């Protein structure tokens, strides 16, 4: 099973953008991507980072930054290119 440290940051950002833009062919694929996002990030807020972000932390770039910061602060590995 893929983990976040198997992904480059730019690839993860593209994945988050695709979720934001509902860029999947079917609703089932979109839901699968959202669940995969939650699994990958391991953040306690999960997909709420995308759908219910804290004020000023919305948008794909801010979501990726929040994930990076949270993982670093909690001793979790980062992206492949870090």
N, CA, C and O atoms as a CHARMM CRD file, in Angstrom:
* protein
*
  328
    1    1 UNK  N      0.84300  -1.17900   0.00000 PROA 1      0.00000
    2    1 UNK  CA     0.00000   0.00000   0.00000 PROA 1      0.00000
    3    1 UNK  C      0.89100   1.24500   0.00000 PROA 1      0.00000
    4    1 UNK  O      1.84700   1.32300   0.77100 PROA 1      0.00000
    5    2 UNK  N      0.58900   2.18700  -0.83400 PROA 2      0.00000
    6    2 UNK  CA     1.36800   3.41200  -0.96600 PROA 2      0.00000
    7    2 UNK  C      1.27400   4.25700   0.30400 PROA 2      0.00000
    8    2 UNK  O      0.22600   4.32400   0.94600 PROA 2      0.00000
    9    3 UNK  N      2.39000   4.90100   0.65300 PROA 3      0.00000
   10    3 UNK  CA     2.39300   5.82300   1.78500 PROA 3      0.00000
   11    3 UNK  C      2.85200   7.19300   1.29500 PROA 3      0.00000
   12    3 UNK  O      3.33200   7.33200   0.17000 PROA 3      0.00000
   13    4 UNK  N      2.70000   8.18800   2.14100 PROA 4      0.00000
   14    4 UNK  CA     3.02900   9.54800   1.72300 PROA 4      0.00000
   15    4 UNK  C      4.51300   9.69600   1.39500 PROA 4      0.00000
   16    4 UNK  O      4.88000  10.51000   0.54800 PROA 4      0.00000
   17    5 UNK  N      5.36700   8.91900   2.05700 PROA 5      0.00000
   18    5 UNK  CA     6.79900   9.02800   1.76900 PROA 5      0.00000
   19    5 UNK  C      7.17500   8.38900   0.42900 PROA 5      0.00000
   20    5 UNK  O      8.31600   8.51400  -0.01400 PROA 5      0.00000
   21    6 UNK  N      6.23500   7.71200  -0.21200 PROA 6      0.00000
   22    6 UNK  CA     6.44400   7.17900  -1.56400 PROA 6      0.00000
   23    6 UNK  C      6.08700   8.20600  -2.64100 PROA 6      0.00000
   24    6 UNK  O      6.32000   7.98100  -3.82900 PROA 6      0.00000
   25    7 UNK  N      5.51800   9.33900  -2.20800 PROA 7      0.00000
   26    7 UNK  CA     5.03700  10.35100  -3.15300 PROA 7      0.00000
   27    7 UNK  C      5.91300  11.59600  -3.10900 PROA 7      0.00000
   28    7 UNK  O      6.39200  12.00000  -2.05000 PROA 7      0.00000
   29    8 UNK  N      6.11200  12.19700  -4.28300 PROA 8      0.00000
   30    8 UNK  CA     6.76400  13.50300  -4.31800 PROA 8      0.00000
   31    8 UNK  C      5.71900  14.54900  -3.94400 PROA 8      0.00000
   32    8 UNK  O      4.52800  14.36600  -4.19500 PROA 8      0.00000
   33    9 UNK  N      6.17200  15.64000  -3.34700 PROA 9      0.00000
   34    9 UNK  CA     5.24800  16.68500  -2.91700 PROA 9      0.00000
   35    9 UNK  C      4.41600  17.21700  -4.08000 PROA 9      0.00000
   36    9 UNK  O      3.21800  17.45300  -3.92200 PROA 9      0.00000
   37   10 UNK  N      5.02800  17.40700  -5.23100 PROA 10     0.00000
   38   10 UNK  CA     4.28600  17.95000  -6.37500 PROA 10     0.00000
   39   10 UNK  C      3.21000  16.98000  -6.85600 PROA 10     0.00000
   40   10 UNK  O      2.15300  17.41100  -7.31800 PROA 10     0.00000
   41   11 UNK  N      3.46500  15.67700  -6.75300 PROA 11     0.00000
   42   11 UNK  CA     2.45200  14.68800  -7.13600 PROA 11     0.00000
   43   11 UNK  C      1.29400  14.68800  -6.14300 PROA 11     0.00000
   44   11 UNK  O      0.13300  14.55700  -6.53000 PROA 11     0.00000
   45   12 UNK  N      1.62100  14.83600  -4.86400 PROA 12     0.00000
   46   12 UNK  CA     0.57400  14.90100  -3.84700 PROA 12     0.00000
   47   12 UNK  C     -0.27500  16.15800  -4.05400 PROA 12     0.00000
   48   12 UNK  O     -1.49800  16.11000  -3.92400 PROA 12     0.00000
   49   13 UNK  N      0.36900  17.27400  -4.37400 PROA 13     0.00000
   50   13 UNK  CA    -0.36700  18.51100  -4.64000 PROA 13     0.00000
   51   13 UNK  C     -1.32200  18.31600  -5.81700 PROA 13     0.00000
   52   13 UNK  O     -2.46500  18.76800  -5.75700 PROA 13     0.00000
   53   14 UNK  N     -0.88400  17.66300  -6.86700 PROA 14     0.00000
   54   14 UNK  CA    -1.76200  17.39800  -8.01400 PROA 14     0.00000
   55   14 UNK  C     -2.94300  16.51500  -7.60900 PROA 14     0.00000
   56   14 UNK  O     -4.06400  16.72000  -8.07400 PROA 14     0.00000
   57   15 UNK  N     -2.69000  15.54200  -6.75000 PROA 15     0.00000
   58   15 UNK  CA    -3.74600  14.67000  -6.23100 PROA 15     0.00000
   59   15 UNK  C     -4.77600  15.49700  -5.45400 PROA 15     0.00000
   60   15 UNK  O     -5.98100  15.32300  -5.63500 PROA 15     0.00000
   61   16 UNK  N     -4.29600  16.39800  -4.58900 PROA 16     0.00000
   62   16 UNK  CA    -5.19600  17.25500  -3.80400 PROA 16     0.00000
   63   16 UNK  C     -5.98300  18.18200  -4.73200 PROA 16     0.00000
   64   16 UNK  O     -7.18000  18.38600  -4.53300 PROA 16     0.00000
   65   17 UNK  N     -5.32300  18.73900  -5.73600 PROA 17     0.00000
   66   17 UNK  CA    -6.02400  19.60800  -6.69300 PROA 17     0.00000
   67   17 UNK  C     -7.13100  18.84500  -7.41800 PROA 17     0.00000
   68   17 UNK  O     -8.21400  19.38200  -7.65200 PROA 17     0.00000
   69   18 UNK  N     -6.85400  17.60600  -7.76700 PROA 18     0.00000
   70   18 UNK  CA    -7.85900  16.79400  -8.46600 PROA 18     0.00000
   71   18 UNK  C     -9.07100  16.55600  -7.56700 PROA 18     0.00000
   72   18 UNK  O    -10.20800  16.56400  -8.03900 PROA 18     0.00000
   73   19 UNK  N     -8.83000  16.34400  -6.27200 PROA 19     0.00000
   74   19 UNK  CA    -9.94300  16.20100  -5.32600 PROA 19     0.00000
   75   19 UNK  C    -10.72100  17.51300  -5.26100 PROA 19     0.00000
   76   19 UNK  O    -11.94900  17.51100  -5.34800 PROA 19     0.00000
   77   20 UNK  N    -10.01700  18.62800  -5.10800 PROA 20     0.00000
   78   20 UNK  CA   -10.65600  19.94500  -5.02900 PROA 20     0.00000
   79   20 UNK  C    -11.53600  20.22400  -6.23400 PROA 20     0.00000
   80   20 UNK  O    -12.63400  20.76400  -6.10100 PROA 20     0.00000
   81   21 UNK  N    -11.05400  19.85600  -7.39900 PROA 21     0.00000
   82   21 UNK  CA   -11.76000  20.15700  -8.64500 PROA 21     0.00000
   83   21 UNK  C    -12.73800  19.07000  -9.06600 PROA 21     0.00000
   84   21 UNK  O    -13.28100  19.11200 -10.17000 PROA 21     0.00000
   85   22 UNK  N    -12.96600  18.09300  -8.18400 PROA 22     0.00000
   86   22 UNK  CA   -13.82400  16.95300  -8.51900 PROA 22     0.00000
   87   22 UNK  C    -13.42200  16.39200  -9.88000 PROA 22     0.00000
   88   22 UNK  O    -14.25800  16.19000 -10.76000 PROA 22     0.00000
   89   23 UNK  N    -12.12800  16.14800 -10.02700 PROA 23     0.00000
   90   23 UNK  CA   -11.57500  15.74500 -11.31000 PROA 23     0.00000
   91   23 UNK  C    -11.59300  14.26000 -11.59900 PROA 23     0.00000
   92   23 UNK  O    -10.87400  13.79400 -12.48300 PROA 23     0.00000
   93   24 UNK  N    -12.39100  13.51800 -10.88000 PROA 24     0.00000
   94   24 UNK  CA   -12.48000  12.07800 -11.11700 PROA 24     0.00000
   95   24 UNK  C    -13.70700  11.78200 -11.96700 PROA 24     0.00000
   96   24 UNK  O    -14.68700  12.52500 -11.93900 PROA 24     0.00000
   97   25 UNK  N    -13.64600  10.70700 -12.71000 PROA 25     0.00000
   98   25 UNK  CA   -14.70800  10.38000 -13.67400 PROA 25     0.00000
   99   25 UNK  C    -16.03600  10.04000 -13.01800 PROA 25     0.00000
  100   25 UNK  O    -17.10000  10.34400 -13.55600 PROA 25     0.00000
  101   26 UNK  N    -15.96800   9.41000 -11.85500 PROA 26     0.00000
  102   26 UNK  CA   -17.20100   8.99100 -11.18500 PROA 26     0.00000
  103   26 UNK  C    -17.18500   9.43300  -9.72500 PROA 26     0.00000
  104   26 UNK  O    -16.13700   9.74000  -9.15700 PROA 26     0.00000
  105   27 UNK  N    -18.36500   9.45300  -9.14700 PROA 27     0.00000
  106   27 UNK  CA   -18.48400   9.78500  -7.72500 PROA 27     0.00000
  107   27 UNK  C    -17.74000   8.75600  -6.87400 PROA 27     0.00000
  108   27 UNK  O    -17.12300   9.10200  -5.86700 PROA 27     0.00000
  109   28 UNK  N    -17.80400   7.50600  -7.28200 PROA 28     0.00000
  110   28 UNK  CA   -17.10800   6.45000  -6.54500 PROA 28     0.00000
  111   28 UNK  C    -15.60000   6.69900  -6.53500 PROA 28     0.00000
  112   28 UNK  O    -14.95400   6.52700  -5.50100 PROA 28     0.00000
  113   29 UNK  N    -15.03600   7.10100  -7.67300 PROA 29     0.00000
  114   29 UNK  CA   -13.60200   7.40500  -7.73900 PROA 29     0.00000
  115   29 UNK  C    -13.25900   8.60700  -6.85800 PROA 29     0.00000
  116   29 UNK  O    -12.21400   8.62500  -6.20800 PROA 29     0.00000
  117   30 UNK  N    -14.13500   9.60200  -6.83700 PROA 30     0.00000
  118   30 UNK  CA   -13.92300  10.78800  -5.99600 PROA 30     0.00000
  119   30 UNK  C    -13.90600  10.38700  -4.52300 PROA 30     0.00000
  120   30 UNK  O    -13.02300  10.80700  -3.77500 PROA 30     0.00000
  121   31 UNK  N    -14.86500   9.58700  -4.10900 PROA 31     0.00000
  122   31 UNK  CA   -14.93800   9.13700  -2.71600 PROA 31     0.00000
  123   31 UNK  C    -13.71500   8.30300  -2.36400 PROA 31     0.00000
  124   31 UNK  O    -13.14500   8.45600  -1.28400 PROA 31     0.00000
  125   32 UNK  N    -13.31400   7.42800  -3.26600 PROA 32     0.00000
  126   32 UNK  CA   -12.11800   6.61100  -3.03800 PROA 32     0.00000
  127   32 UNK  C    -10.89300   7.50200  -2.85400 PROA 32     0.00000
  128   32 UNK  O    -10.06400   7.23700  -1.98400 PROA 32     0.00000
  129   33 UNK  N    -10.76900   8.54900  -3.65700 PROA 33     0.00000
  130   33 UNK  CA    -9.64000   9.47900  -3.54900 PROA 33     0.00000
  131   33 UNK  C     -9.66400  10.22400  -2.21500 PROA 33     0.00000
  132   33 UNK  O     -8.61900  10.41600  -1.59300 PROA 33     0.00000
  133   34 UNK  N    -10.83000  10.63600  -1.78100 PROA 34     0.00000
  134   34 UNK  CA   -10.96200  11.34300  -0.50200 PROA 34     0.00000
  135   34 UNK  C    -10.54200  10.43300   0.64900 PROA 34     0.00000
  136   34 UNK  O     -9.83100  10.86200   1.55700 PROA 34     0.00000
  137   35 UNK  N    -10.97700   9.19800   0.61000 PROA 35     0.00000
  138   35 UNK  CA   -10.60200   8.24200   1.65600 PROA 35     0.00000
  139   35 UNK  C     -9.10600   7.95000   1.61800 PROA 35     0.00000
  140   35 UNK  O     -8.47300   7.79800   2.66300 PROA 35     0.00000
  141   36 UNK  N     -8.54400   7.87300   0.42200 PROA 36     0.00000
  142   36 UNK  CA    -7.10600   7.65800   0.27300 PROA 36     0.00000
  143   36 UNK  C     -6.33100   8.85500   0.81900 PROA 36     0.00000
  144   36 UNK  O     -5.29600   8.67900   1.46200 PROA 36     0.00000
  145   37 UNK  N     -6.81300  10.05400   0.57100 PROA 37     0.00000
  146   37 UNK  CA    -6.19500  11.25700   1.12400 PROA 37     0.00000
  147   37 UNK  C     -6.12700  11.15100   2.64600 PROA 37     0.00000
  148   37 UNK  O     -5.06900  11.36500   3.23900 PROA 37     0.00000
  149   38 UNK  N     -7.24500  10.82600   3.27100 PROA 38     0.00000
  150   38 UNK  CA    -7.28000  10.71000   4.73700 PROA 38     0.00000
  151   38 UNK  C     -6.30300   9.65400   5.23600 PROA 38     0.00000
  152   38 UNK  O     -5.62700   9.86100   6.24400 PROA 38     0.00000
  153   39 UNK  N     -6.22600   8.53400   4.54500 PROA 39     0.00000
  154   39 UNK  CA    -5.31300   7.46300   4.94900 PROA 39     0.00000
  155   39 UNK  C     -3.86500   7.91500   4.81900 PROA 39     0.00000
  156   39 UNK  O     -3.05400   7.68100   5.71500 PROA 39     0.00000
  157   40 UNK  N     -3.54400   8.55700   3.71600 PROA 40     0.00000
  158   40 UNK  CA    -2.16900   8.98500   3.46800 PROA 40     0.00000
  159   40 UNK  C     -1.68400  10.03000   4.46800 PROA 40     0.00000
  160   40 UNK  O     -0.56800   9.92800   4.97700 PROA 40     0.00000
  161   41 UNK  N     -2.50500  11.02200   4.75000 PROA 41     0.00000
  162   41 UNK  CA    -2.03600  12.14200   5.57500 PROA 41     0.00000
  163   41 UNK  C     -1.93100  11.79200   7.05100 PROA 41     0.00000
  164   41 UNK  O     -1.08700  12.34700   7.75500 PROA 41     0.00000
  165   42 UNK  N     -2.77200  10.88300   7.53500 PROA 42     0.00000
  166   42 UNK  CA    -2.79300  10.47800   8.93900 PROA 42     0.00000
  167   42 UNK  C     -3.11300  11.63700   9.88400 PROA 42     0.00000
  168   42 UNK  O     -2.96100  11.50200  11.09800 PROA 42     0.00000
  169   43 UNK  N     -3.54600  12.74900   9.35200 PROA 43     0.00000
  170   43 UNK  CA    -3.88800  13.93500  10.14800 PROA 43     0.00000
  171   43 UNK  C     -5.21200  13.67600  10.85500 PROA 43     0.00000
  172   43 UNK  O     -6.11700  13.08900  10.26200 PROA 43     0.00000
  173   44 UNK  N     -5.34600  14.10200  12.11300 PROA 44     0.00000
  174   44 UNK  CA    -6.60300  13.84400  12.82900 PROA 44     0.00000
  175   44 UNK  C     -7.83400  14.47000  12.16800 PROA 44     0.00000
  176   44 UNK  O     -8.94900  13.98700  12.36600 PROA 44     0.00000
  177   45 UNK  N     -7.64900  15.51800  11.40000 PROA 45     0.00000
  178   45 UNK  CA    -8.78800  16.14500  10.71700 PROA 45     0.00000
  179   45 UNK  C     -9.14800  15.45100   9.41200 PROA 45     0.00000
  180   45 UNK  O    -10.22700  15.67700   8.86600 PROA 45     0.00000
  181   46 UNK  N     -8.24900  14.60500   8.90700 PROA 46     0.00000
  182   46 UNK  CA    -8.53200  13.85100   7.68900 PROA 46     0.00000
  183   46 UNK  C     -8.98500  14.73900   6.54700 PROA 46     0.00000
  184   46 UNK  O     -8.39000  15.78500   6.28600 PROA 46     0.00000
  185   47 UNK  N    -10.04400  14.31700   5.86700 PROA 47     0.00000
  186   47 UNK  CA   -10.51500  15.07300   4.70000 PROA 47     0.00000
  187   47 UNK  C    -11.18700  16.39300   5.06400 PROA 47     0.00000
  188   47 UNK  O    -11.51100  17.18300   4.17800 PROA 47     0.00000
  189   48 UNK  N    -11.40300  16.64200   6.36200 PROA 48     0.00000
  190   48 UNK  CA   -11.89900  17.95900   6.77300 PROA 48     0.00000
  191   48 UNK  C    -10.89000  19.05800   6.43300 PROA 48     0.00000
  192   48 UNK  O    -11.26300  20.22500   6.31500 PROA 48     0.00000
  193   49 UNK  N     -9.61700  18.69300   6.27400 PROA 49     0.00000
  194   49 UNK  CA    -8.61600  19.67100   5.83600 PROA 49     0.00000
  195   49 UNK  C     -9.01300  20.27300   4.49200 PROA 49     0.00000
  196   49 UNK  O     -8.70400  21.43000   4.20500 PROA 49     0.00000
  197   50 UNK  N     -9.69000  19.48900   3.68000 PROA 50     0.00000
  198   50 UNK  CA   -10.13100  19.95600   2.36700 PROA 50     0.00000
  199   50 UNK  C    -11.50400  20.61500   2.45200 PROA 50     0.00000
  200   50 UNK  O    -11.70400  21.71000   1.92600 PROA 50     0.00000
  201   51 UNK  N    -12.43800  19.95600   3.10800 PROA 51     0.00000
  202   51 UNK  CA   -13.82800  20.41000   3.07600 PROA 51     0.00000
  203   51 UNK  C    -14.21300  21.39600   4.17000 PROA 51     0.00000
  204   51 UNK  O    -15.16000  22.16400   4.00000 PROA 51     0.00000
  205   52 UNK  N    -13.49800  21.38900   5.28900 PROA 52     0.00000
  206   52 UNK  CA   -13.78100  22.30300   6.40100 PROA 52     0.00000
  207   52 UNK  C    -12.47100  22.85100   6.96500 PROA 52     0.00000
  208   52 UNK  O    -12.17700  22.65100   8.14400 PROA 52     0.00000
  209   53 UNK  N    -11.68300  23.54100   6.13800 PROA 53     0.00000
  210   53 UNK  CA   -10.38200  24.02700   6.60900 PROA 53     0.00000
  211   53 UNK  C    -10.53500  25.15700   7.62300 PROA 53     0.00000
  212   53 UNK  O    -11.55100  25.85000   7.66600 PROA 53     0.00000
  213   54 UNK  N     -9.49100  25.31900   8.43900 PROA 54     0.00000
  214   54 UNK  CA    -9.45600  26.46900   9.33000 PROA 54     0.00000
  215   54 UNK  C     -9.38500  27.72600   8.46500 PROA 54     0.00000
  216   54 UNK  O     -8.93800  27.68200   7.31900 PROA 54     0.00000
  217   55 UNK  N     -9.83300  28.84000   9.03200 PROA 55     0.00000
  218   55 UNK  CA    -9.82700  30.09200   8.28800 PROA 55     0.00000
  219   55 UNK  C     -8.41500  30.40900   7.79500 PROA 55     0.00000
  220   55 UNK  O     -7.45100  30.33600   8.55700 PROA 55     0.00000
  221   56 UNK  N     -8.30600  30.75700   6.52300 PROA 56     0.00000
  222   56 UNK  CA    -7.02700  31.10000   5.92600 PROA 56     0.00000
  223   56 UNK  C     -6.19200  29.91100   5.49600 PROA 56     0.00000
  224   56 UNK  O     -5.07900  30.08200   4.99700 PROA 56     0.00000
  225   57 UNK  N     -6.71900  28.69500   5.68400 PROA 57     0.00000
  226   57 UNK  CA    -5.95900  27.49500   5.32800 PROA 57     0.00000
  227   57 UNK  C     -6.65600  26.68700   4.23600 PROA 57     0.00000
  228   57 UNK  O     -6.48600  25.47100   4.15000 PROA 57     0.00000
  229   58 UNK  N     -7.43800  27.36900   3.40700 PROA 58     0.00000
  230   58 UNK  CA    -8.11800  26.64700   2.33600 PROA 58     0.00000
  231   58 UNK  C     -7.27900  26.68000   1.06500 PROA 58     0.00000
  232   58 UNK  O     -6.35200  27.48000   0.94100 PROA 58     0.00000
  233   59 UNK  N     -7.60600  25.82200   0.14300 PROA 59     0.00000
  234   59 UNK  CA    -6.87900  25.71400  -1.11400 PROA 59     0.00000
  235   59 UNK  C     -5.86400  24.58900  -1.06900 PROA 59     0.00000
  236   59 UNK  O     -5.30800  24.29200  -0.01100 PROA 59     0.00000
  237   60 UNK  N     -5.62200  23.96500  -2.20500 PROA 60     0.00000
  238   60 UNK  CA    -4.72400  22.81100  -2.26200 PROA 60     0.00000
  239   60 UNK  C     -3.33100  23.06600  -1.68400 PROA 60     0.00000
  240   60 UNK  O     -2.80400  22.23000  -0.95100 PROA 60     0.00000
  241   61 UNK  N     -2.73400  24.21100  -2.00800 PROA 61     0.00000
  242   61 UNK  CA    -1.38400  24.49800  -1.52000 PROA 61     0.00000
  243   61 UNK  C     -1.35100  24.58500   0.00000 PROA 61     0.00000
  244   61 UNK  O     -0.42000  24.08900   0.63300 PROA 61     0.00000
  245   62 UNK  N     -2.37200  25.21700   0.58900 PROA 62     0.00000
  246   62 UNK  CA    -2.43300  25.33100   2.04800 PROA 62     0.00000
  247   62 UNK  C     -2.68900  23.98300   2.71100 PROA 62     0.00000
  248   62 UNK  O     -2.18400  23.72000   3.80200 PROA 62     0.00000
  249   63 UNK  N     -3.46200  23.14000   2.06500 PROA 63     0.00000
  250   63 UNK  CA    -3.69800  21.79600   2.59700 PROA 63     0.00000
  251   63 UNK  C     -2.38500  21.01700   2.63500 PROA 63     0.00000
  252   63 UNK  O     -2.07000  20.37600   3.63700 PROA 63     0.00000
  253   64 UNK  N     -1.62700  21.07300   1.55100 PROA 64     0.00000
  254   64 UNK  CA    -0.34300  20.36200   1.50700 PROA 64     0.00000
  255   64 UNK  C      0.60600  20.92200   2.56800 PROA 64     0.00000
  256   64 UNK  O      1.30600  20.15900   3.23300 PROA 64     0.00000
  257   65 UNK  N      0.63500  22.23300   2.72900 PROA 65     0.00000
  258   65 UNK  CA     1.48300  22.85000   3.75000 PROA 65     0.00000
  259   65 UNK  C      1.07300  22.39200   5.14700 PROA 65     0.00000
  260   65 UNK  O      1.93200  22.08000   5.97200 PROA 65     0.00000
  261   66 UNK  N     -0.21700  22.35100   5.41600 PROA 66     0.00000
  262   66 UNK  CA    -0.71000  21.88600   6.71800 PROA 66     0.00000
  263   66 UNK  C     -0.30800  20.43800   6.96300 PROA 66     0.00000
  264   66 UNK  O      0.12100  20.08800   8.06300 PROA 66     0.00000
  265   67 UNK  N     -0.44200  19.60200   5.95100 PROA 67     0.00000
  266   67 UNK  CA    -0.05600  18.19100   6.07500 PROA 67     0.00000
  267   67 UNK  C      1.43800  18.09300   6.37900 PROA 67     0.00000
  268   67 UNK  O      1.83900  17.36200   7.28600 PROA 67     0.00000
  269   68 UNK  N      2.26400  18.82400   5.62900 PROA 68     0.00000
  270   68 UNK  CA     3.71700  18.79800   5.85300 PROA 68     0.00000
  271   68 UNK  C      4.06500  19.23600   7.27200 PROA 68     0.00000
  272   68 UNK  O      4.84100  18.57400   7.96200 PROA 68     0.00000
  273   69 UNK  N      3.48600  20.35300   7.70000 PROA 69     0.00000
  274   69 UNK  CA     3.79000  20.88100   9.03000 PROA 69     0.00000
  275   69 UNK  C      3.34200  19.93400  10.12600 PROA 69     0.00000
  276   69 UNK  O      4.07200  19.70500  11.09100 PROA 69     0.00000
  277   70 UNK  N      2.14500  19.38300   9.98300 PROA 70     0.00000
  278   70 UNK  CA     1.62800  18.47500  11.00800 PROA 70     0.00000
  279   70 UNK  C      2.46900  17.20600  11.07900 PROA 70     0.00000
  280   70 UNK  O      2.80700  16.74700  12.17000 PROA 70     0.00000
  281   71 UNK  N      2.80500  16.64600   9.94200 PROA 71     0.00000
  282   71 UNK  CA     3.60900  15.41600   9.93000 PROA 71     0.00000
  283   71 UNK  C      4.97600  15.66800  10.55400 PROA 71     0.00000
  284   71 UNK  O      5.46200  14.84200  11.32700 PROA 71     0.00000
  285   72 UNK  N      5.59600  16.78200  10.23300 PROA 72     0.00000
  286   72 UNK  CA     6.90500  17.12200  10.79500 PROA 72     0.00000
  287   72 UNK  C      6.81000  17.29700  12.31300 PROA 72     0.00000
  288   72 UNK  O      7.64600  16.77800  13.05200 PROA 72     0.00000
  289   73 UNK  N      5.79800  18.02300  12.77300 PROA 73     0.00000
  290   73 UNK  CA     5.62400  18.27500  14.20700 PROA 73     0.00000
  291   73 UNK  C      5.31600  17.00500  14.98800 PROA 73     0.00000
  292   73 UNK  O      5.53300  16.94800  16.19900 PROA 73     0.00000
  293   74 UNK  N      4.81000  15.98700  14.29800 PROA 74     0.00000
  294   74 UNK  CA     4.43400  14.74600  14.97100 PROA 74     0.00000
  295   74 UNK  C      5.38000  13.58800  14.66700 PROA 74     0.00000
  296   74 UNK  O      5.04300  12.42600  14.89200 PROA 74     0.00000
  297   75 UNK  N      6.56500  13.91200  14.15500 PROA 75     0.00000
  298   75 UNK  CA     7.59800  12.90500  13.92600 PROA 75     0.00000
  299   75 UNK  C      7.27800  11.89100  12.84600 PROA 75     0.00000
  300   75 UNK  O      7.79300  10.77300  12.86300 PROA 75     0.00000
  301   76 UNK  N      6.43400  12.27500  11.91200 PROA 76     0.00000
  302   76 UNK  CA     6.06800  11.36500  10.82400 PROA 76     0.00000
  303   76 UNK  C      6.91300  11.69400   9.59300 PROA 76     0.00000
  304   76 UNK  O      7.28100  12.85200   9.39300 PROA 76     0.00000
  305   77 UNK  N      7.22100  10.70200   8.77400 PROA 77     0.00000
  306   77 UNK  CA     8.02700  10.96600   7.58300 PROA 77     0.00000
  307   77 UNK  C      7.31300  11.88600   6.60000 PROA 77     0.00000
  308   77 UNK  O      6.08500  11.94000   6.54900 PROA 77     0.00000
  309   78 UNK  N      8.11300  12.60400   5.82500 PROA 78     0.00000
  310   78 UNK  CA     7.57600  13.53600   4.84500 PROA 78     0.00000
  311   78 UNK  C      7.49900  12.91600   3.46300 PROA 78     0.00000
  312   78 UNK  O      7.51400  11.69600   3.29700 PROA 78     0.00000
  313   79 UNK  N      7.41700  13.78100   2.49400 PROA 79     0.00000
  314   79 UNK  CA     7.32300  13.34100   1.11000 PROA 79     0.00000
  315   79 UNK  C      8.64500  12.76400   0.62800 PROA 79     0.00000
  316   79 UNK  O      9.69200  12.97600   1.23900 PROA 79     0.00000
  317   80 UNK  N      8.58100  12.04600  -0.45500 PROA 80     0.00000
  318   80 UNK  CA     9.74000  11.37800  -1.04500 PROA 80     0.00000
  319   80 UNK  C     10.89700  12.34200  -1.29600 PROA 80     0.00000
  320   80 UNK  O     12.05700  11.97700  -1.10700 PROA 80     0.00000
  321   81 UNK  N     10.59600  13.55600  -1.71600 PROA 81     0.00000
  322   81 UNK  CA    11.64000  14.51000  -2.08100 PROA 81     0.00000
  323   81 UNK  C     12.08500  15.40800  -0.93400 PROA 81     0.00000
  324   81 UNK  O     12.77800  16.39800  -1.17100 PROA 81     0.00000
  325   82 UNK  N     11.71000  15.09300   0.29300 PROA 82     0.00000
  326   82 UNK  CA    12.11800  15.92100   1.43700 PROA 82     0.00000
  327   82 UNK  C     13.33900  15.35400   2.09200 PROA 82     0.00000
  328   82 UNK  O     13.83000  15.91500   3.07200 PROA 82     0.00000
